[in-house]
Amino acid sequence: MTVFNVTIRFEAFLLLKTIRVFSLFSFLFFFVSCGNDDVENSSEKSIVDSLVLENVVASGEVKIVEPIVDEEVVVLEKDGITLTEVKSDNSKDAIIELNTKKFDKGKNHLSFSVSGVQDYNIAYLANNYSLSQFKADVFDVEFMYGNNVFLAFLTDKDDVSIKTNKGSVLKSAVLGGVESLFDMSQPHLFYYLPQAETHESILDFYLVNTSIAEDGNKVKVIINQTEFIISKWSAYKIDGLKEVENTVRIQLLDENNNLINGPFNDSGERRFRFVNQTS
C-alpha cells in the first residue's frame, strides 16, 4: 500500500470521528437544553399553581335606621314638579337573610330566607347600577373579579322598598385577592327608582348607616334641573312631568350640604322614560 493511500484513509478516519463527536455533542446539548426548559417550565408552573387568589367578604358594621312612622304626608313643590310622600306597607317584622356564605367569579347561587311579610319581591342592586327583581328567594347572579357590592332588599306589592332594620342585606364580595374599596361601615345612598322605563314615576332610594333629617344628613334630588332637599326617608310620587323622557339625580349630603364621600353617594344623572302600560 502506498503512503498516499494510507494518508487518505487516515484523514477519512479523522473526519468520520470528528463528525461522530460533533453529533454526540449536539445531541447532549439538545438534551440538556430541553431538560433546562422542562425545569424552568415546571418551576414557572409551580409558581402559577401556588398563586392563590383569595375570595373574601368585606367585614364592617351595617345599620339600617328605620324612618319614623307617622301620619304626616310630605309634599314638596317647585317649578311645577311635585313630590308627594308614598306611605308604604312597611312591616316591622319583615326579615331577609342571606344563606349563601361563599362567592366566586362567574355564576353564583344566592339563597335567601324571608319572613314576617307577604306579597313581597326581592330587589337586587349590583354595584348600585344594575337592578333585578325576583319573586323567588333563590336566584343566580354573576360576579366578576374585584369588588362586587350588592344590596338585596324587600319590596312591597307596589315595588316600594321596605325600609326596616332587617329588611335588607348588604354584602361586598372581594374576588381575586384585590384590595377592598368599599367601606361597609360608612354612610351609603343607593338609587332604586325610577328605572329606565316606567309606567309611574316613583322616586325611591335606600339608606345604609345613616338617617336623614332637617338638621342632619339629607338627600338632594335633581329632577330635570329642578332641585329638592329631602329630609324624610320615604318613597315619593313625582307629578308635573310634561316630557316622556326625564332625568333624575340623587346625592347624600351632610348637615352642611356637602356631599358625603362614598362610591354611591352621587348617583349621577339617570334617565327614565314613560312607557304605555298596554305596550
C-alpha positions as CSV (number, residue, x, y, z in Angstrom):
1,M,0.0,0.0,0.0
2,T,1.4,3.4,-0.9
3,V,2.0,6.2,1.5
4,F,-0.6,8.3,-0.4
5,N,-3.4,5.7,0.2
6,V,-2.6,5.4,3.9
7,T,-2.7,9.2,4.3
8,I,-6.1,9.3,2.6
9,R,-7.6,6.6,4.8
10,F,-6.2,8.2,7.9
11,E,-7.7,11.6,7.0
12,A,-11.1,10.0,6.3
13,F,-11.0,8.2,9.7
14,L,-10.3,11.5,11.4
15,L,-13.1,13.2,9.5
16,L,-15.6,10.5,10.4
17,K,-14.5,10.6,14.1
18,T,-14.9,14.4,14.2
19,I,-18.4,14.1,12.7
20,R,-19.4,11.5,15.3
21,V,-18.0,13.6,18.2
22,F,-19.8,16.7,16.9
23,S,-23.1,14.8,16.6
24,L,-22.8,13.4,20.1
25,F,-22.1,16.9,21.4
26,S,-25.1,18.3,19.6
27,F,-27.3,15.6,21.0
28,L,-26.1,16.2,24.5
29,F,-26.6,20.0,24.1
30,F,-30.1,19.5,22.8
31,F,-30.9,17.1,25.7
32,V,-29.5,19.4,28.4
33,S,-31.3,22.4,26.9
34,C,-34.7,20.5,26.8
35,G,-34.1,19.4,30.4
36,N,-33.4,23.0,31.5
37,D,-36.6,24.2,29.7
38,D,-38.6,21.5,31.4
39,V,-37.2,22.5,34.8
40,E,-37.9,26.2,34.1
41,N,-41.4,25.5,32.8
42,S,-42.0,23.2,35.8
43,S,-40.8,26.0,38.1
44,E,-43.0,28.6,36.5
45,K,-46.0,26.2,36.6
46,S,-45.4,25.6,40.3
47,I,-45.4,29.4,40.9
48,V,-48.6,29.8,38.9
49,D,-50.2,26.8,40.6
50,S,-49.2,28.1,44.1
51,L,-50.8,31.6,43.4
52,V,-54.0,31.6,45.5
53,L,-56.5,34.3,44.6
54,E,-58.3,34.8,47.9
55,N,-62.0,35.5,47.8
56,V,-63.3,37.3,50.9
57,V,-66.5,39.0,52.1
58,A,-65.7,42.5,53.4
59,S,-66.4,43.0,57.1
60,G,-68.0,46.0,58.7
61,E,-71.0,47.0,60.7
62,V,-74.1,47.7,58.7
63,K,-77.1,49.6,60.2
64,I,-80.5,50.5,58.8
65,V,-82.0,53.4,60.6
66,E,-85.7,53.0,60.2
67,P,-87.7,56.1,59.2
68,I,-90.3,57.4,61.6
69,V,-93.8,56.1,61.0
70,D,-96.3,59.0,61.2
71,E,-99.4,60.3,59.6
72,E,-97.8,63.3,58.0
73,V,-97.6,63.3,54.2
74,V,-94.7,65.3,53.0
75,V,-95.3,67.4,49.8
76,L,-92.6,69.3,48.0
77,E,-93.3,71.5,45.0
78,K,-91.0,73.5,42.8
79,D,-91.1,74.6,39.1
80,G,-94.3,72.8,38.5
81,I,-92.9,69.5,39.8
82,T,-94.5,67.9,42.9
83,L,-93.0,65.2,45.1
84,T,-95.7,63.6,47.3
85,E,-94.7,61.1,50.0
86,V,-95.9,57.5,49.4
87,K,-97.0,55.6,52.5
88,S,-95.8,52.0,52.0
89,D,-97.0,48.9,53.7
90,N,-93.8,48.6,55.8
91,S,-93.8,45.7,58.1
92,K,-91.8,45.9,61.3
93,D,-91.4,42.1,61.2
94,A,-90.0,41.9,57.7
95,I,-86.7,40.0,57.7
96,I,-84.5,38.9,54.9
97,E,-81.4,36.8,55.5
98,L,-78.7,35.5,53.1
99,N,-77.9,31.8,53.5
100,T,-75.1,31.8,50.9
101,K,-71.7,32.4,52.6
102,K,-69.1,31.9,49.8
103,F,-68.9,33.7,46.4
104,D,-66.7,33.2,43.3
105,K,-66.2,34.6,39.9
106,G,-69.0,33.7,37.4
107,K,-72.4,32.4,38.3
108,N,-73.3,32.4,42.0
109,H,-76.4,30.7,43.5
110,L,-77.9,33.1,46.1
111,S,-80.3,31.6,48.7
112,F,-82.3,33.9,51.0
113,S,-84.8,33.3,53.8
114,V,-87.7,35.7,54.2
115,S,-90.2,36.0,57.0
116,G,-92.6,38.4,58.5
117,V,-94.0,39.7,55.2
118,Q,-96.3,38.6,52.4
119,D,-96.7,39.7,48.7
120,Y,-93.1,40.8,48.5
121,N,-90.4,40.9,45.9
122,I,-86.6,40.9,46.4
123,A,-84.8,43.8,44.7
124,Y,-81.2,43.1,43.9
125,L,-78.9,46.1,43.2
126,A,-75.4,45.2,41.8
127,N,-72.8,47.9,42.4
128,N,-75.7,50.4,42.6
129,Y,-76.3,50.2,38.9
130,S,-77.9,47.0,37.7
131,L,-81.3,46.3,39.2
132,S,-83.0,42.9,39.1
133,Q,-86.3,42.0,40.8
134,F,-87.2,38.4,41.9
135,K,-90.3,36.8,43.3
136,A,-88.3,33.8,44.4
137,D,-86.0,33.5,47.4
138,V,-83.3,31.7,45.3
139,F,-81.7,33.0,42.2
140,D,-78.5,33.2,40.2
141,V,-76.3,36.3,39.7
142,E,-72.9,36.9,38.0
143,F,-69.8,38.2,39.9
144,M,-66.6,39.5,38.4
145,Y,-63.1,39.9,39.8
146,G,-62.8,42.8,42.2
147,N,-65.4,44.4,44.5
148,N,-68.9,43.0,43.9
149,V,-71.1,45.2,46.1
150,F,-74.8,44.1,46.2
151,L,-77.8,45.3,48.2
152,A,-80.8,43.0,48.3
153,F,-83.9,44.4,49.9
154,L,-87.6,43.6,50.2
155,T,-90.2,45.5,48.4
156,D,-94.0,45.6,48.9
157,K,-96.7,44.7,46.4
158,D,-96.3,48.1,44.8
159,D,-92.5,47.6,44.4
160,V,-91.8,50.3,47.1
161,S,-88.8,49.4,49.2
162,I,-89.5,48.1,52.8
163,K,-87.3,50.2,55.0
164,T,-87.0,48.1,58.1
165,N,-84.0,47.3,60.2
166,K,-83.8,43.7,58.9
167,G,-85.4,44.2,55.5
168,S,-82.1,44.3,53.6
169,V,-78.8,42.5,53.1
170,L,-75.6,44.4,52.1
171,K,-72.5,42.5,51.0
172,S,-69.2,43.2,49.4
173,A,-67.7,40.1,47.8
174,V,-64.0,40.8,47.1
175,L,-62.8,38.3,44.5
176,G,-59.3,37.7,43.2
177,G,-57.2,38.9,46.1
178,V,-57.6,42.6,45.3
179,E,-58.0,45.4,47.8
180,S,-61.4,46.1,49.1
181,L,-62.5,49.6,48.0
182,F,-65.9,49.6,49.8
183,D,-66.2,50.6,53.4
184,M,-69.2,48.7,54.9
185,S,-69.4,50.9,58.0
186,Q,-69.7,54.3,56.2
187,P,-73.0,56.1,55.1
188,H,-74.2,54.9,51.7
189,L,-77.0,56.0,49.4
190,F,-78.4,53.5,46.9
191,Y,-80.5,54.6,43.9
192,Y,-83.6,52.5,43.3
193,L,-86.5,54.2,41.4
194,P,-87.4,55.3,38.8
195,Q,-85.8,52.9,36.5
196,A,-85.1,53.5,32.8
197,E,-88.6,52.6,31.7
198,T,-91.6,53.2,34.0
199,H,-95.4,53.4,34.0
200,E,-95.5,55.5,37.1
201,S,-92.8,57.9,38.3
202,I,-91.9,56.9,41.9
203,L,-88.8,58.2,43.5
204,D,-87.3,55.7,45.9
205,F,-83.8,55.1,47.4
206,Y,-82.1,53.1,50.1
207,L,-80.1,54.4,53.0
208,V,-77.4,52.4,54.9
209,N,-75.6,53.5,58.1
210,T,-77.3,56.9,58.2
211,S,-80.6,58.7,58.8
212,I,-81.8,61.9,57.2
213,A,-83.3,64.9,59.0
214,E,-83.7,68.7,58.5
215,D,-80.8,69.3,60.9
216,G,-78.7,66.3,59.8
217,N,-77.8,64.4,56.7
218,K,-80.2,64.8,53.8
219,V,-80.8,63.7,50.2
220,K,-80.6,66.2,47.4
221,V,-82.8,65.3,44.4
222,I,-82.4,66.9,41.0
223,I,-85.2,66.3,38.5
224,N,-84.8,67.9,35.1
225,Q,-82.5,70.5,36.7
226,T,-85.0,71.3,39.5
227,E,-83.6,70.7,42.9
228,F,-85.3,69.3,46.0
229,I,-83.9,68.6,49.5
230,I,-85.5,65.5,51.2
231,S,-85.1,65.1,54.9
232,K,-87.6,62.2,55.4
233,W,-86.7,58.8,54.2
234,S,-89.7,57.6,52.1
235,A,-90.7,57.0,48.6
236,Y,-92.2,59.9,46.6
237,K,-94.6,60.1,43.7
238,I,-93.4,62.6,41.0
239,D,-96.1,64.7,39.4
240,G,-95.9,67.5,36.9
241,L,-93.5,66.0,34.4
242,K,-94.5,67.1,30.9
243,E,-92.0,65.1,28.8
244,V,-91.8,61.4,28.1
245,E,-88.0,61.4,28.8
246,N,-86.7,62.9,32.0
247,T,-83.6,62.9,34.2
248,V,-83.1,62.4,37.9
249,R,-80.0,62.5,40.2
250,I,-79.7,61.9,44.0
251,Q,-76.9,62.8,46.3
252,L,-76.3,62.2,50.0
253,L,-75.3,65.4,51.8
254,D,-74.1,66.2,55.3
255,E,-75.6,68.7,57.7
256,N,-73.7,71.5,55.9
257,N,-75.0,70.4,52.5
258,N,-71.7,68.9,51.4
259,L,-71.5,65.7,49.5
260,I,-70.6,62.8,51.8
261,N,-67.7,60.8,50.4
262,G,-68.7,57.3,49.2
263,P,-68.8,55.4,45.9
264,F,-72.6,55.5,45.6
265,N,-73.5,58.8,47.3
266,D,-73.9,60.5,44.0
267,S,-76.0,58.5,41.6
268,G,-75.0,60.6,38.6
269,E,-77.7,61.5,36.1
270,R,-80.2,58.7,35.5
271,R,-82.6,58.9,32.6
272,F,-86.1,57.5,32.6
273,R,-89.0,57.5,30.2
274,F,-92.7,56.8,30.5
275,V,-94.0,53.8,28.6
276,N,-97.6,52.8,27.9
277,Q,-98.9,50.3,30.3
278,T,-100.5,48.4,27.5
279,S,-97.4,48.3,25.3
